[in-house]
Amino acid sequence: RTLPYHYDMRADEVLTYCPVGNKVYFTSEEPPALGVLDGQTDSLLRVIDVELPFGIVYSSRSNKVYFLEDQGSAVVAVDCVTDTVVARINTPGGCLNWRPLCYNPDDDRVYAPET
């Protein structure tokens, strides 16, 4: 199955795997959305409307995925059980757009590059 994503991005910048529930999360630029795939059947489980998502990471401790939204204006958290947005953290100074996030499992923190 082929999934749409920004042509010059690495897979680890637009895809992440959640072993709880065996799901694959991917960001799509056109249309702007977060997609959720069933890892066993490859079927599309859900599409979550968001603004220009990018830089997705999975937090194993909190069972959430995080990504940048709308050219780095916010970091968004999605609960992997319900596949719903549970937090939107505005980044007043903005983050560098099209740069990946970094997840530190030791302290369960997500880092975003500042502008």
N, C-alpha and C positions, 0 to 999 in steps of 0.2 A: 504494500500500500504506500502511496506517495502522499506526503503531507506538505502543504505550502508553508514556506518560511523564507526569511530574508536570504537572498542568494549568496551573500558573502559572509555569512555567520557560520561558526562552528556548531556542531550538533550539541555540545555541552552548554551552549549559550541559549538554545531554544528548546531543549528537551531535558526532562528529568524523570527518574523512575522512583515510584513509591512502592516498596515491597509490601507494605500493609495494604491489602486489597489488590495487589498486583496491577497497579495503574501506571500509565505513562501520561505525563502532562507535557503539552507542547504549546508554545506561543505561536500565534499566527499574525502576520502583519496585514494581510488582506484576505478576508475581513479581519479587523483587529479583534482578537479573541484569545481565550485560553481554552484549549481543547483537552478533554480527558478521554483516554483510550483504555479499554480493558486489555491488560497485558496478555491474557490467555487467548481471547477470541479476536483481538485486533478491531473490535467494534467500537464505534464512537459512543461513549456513555453520556457525555454532556459537552456543551459549548457555553462558556461563560463570557458574556460581553464585557470587554474592558477596553481601555484606550491605549493603543500602541504598546503592547507588552513586550518585554525583553529581559534577558538576564536571569533566567529561572534557576532556583536551587531548591533542594528538598531538605527539610529539617527532620532528622530521625527522632529526636527527642520530643518534639511537639506534634509530629505527624502533620506538618503543614508544608506547602510550597510557597515560596516568596519570589516576586519578580518586580522589576521596575515597570512603571506605567507612565504613559503620556510624556515621553521624552525625559524621563527621570524626575518628574514632579512629585512622584509618590512611590513608596514601596508597598506592595499589596500582599496580604497573607490570605491563603486559601486553605481551609480545613480539608484534609484528605479523606475524612470519613463522609462528610456531607457534600463535598465539592462545591462549597459556597465561600464567597469572600467574607472573612471574619474581621479583617482590619485593613485600613488604608492609612498609612503613615505619610503625611505630607513632608516633603523635603524642601523647606523654604528656600535654601540656596540652590536647590536642584542637585541632581546627580549627573555624572557624565553619561549622556545618552549613548546607547549601543555598547555599553561596557558591562561585562558580566558581574553578577553579585558573587560574594564569597561567603560560604557557611563554615563556621567553626563549631564542630560537634562537641568540643571540650567544654565550651561555655554556652552553647546553644545560641549563638549570636550570628546575625546576618550583617555583612558589611557591604556598603555600596560606595563606589568612588565619588568623591565630591568634585563639584565643578571648580 
